């Protein structure tokens, strides 16, 4: 489902979006050259986690990833313990 809010949304682009298969092929080529086995989806998870750890709001991450519901972001955006501890200290 295209919500029109994510960075890959066709409604936001003035140029055509890259085909997923084309991106997958390029990614596989780069990973082979770098001897890396990570997937694009794993990269997406890492990006979401880094945003959470940097203090970006779940609502902003939700919009960036194009999810309809912030609960979806919670599935894979795990905070580091140090980040959570710092947030609690700030709250106190």
Protein Blocks (a to p, Z undefined) as FASTA:
>chain_A
ZZhlamklmklpmbdcddfklmmmmmmmmmmmnopabdfklmmmmmmmmmmmnopafklm
mmmnopabfklmmmmmccdfklmmmmmmmmZZ
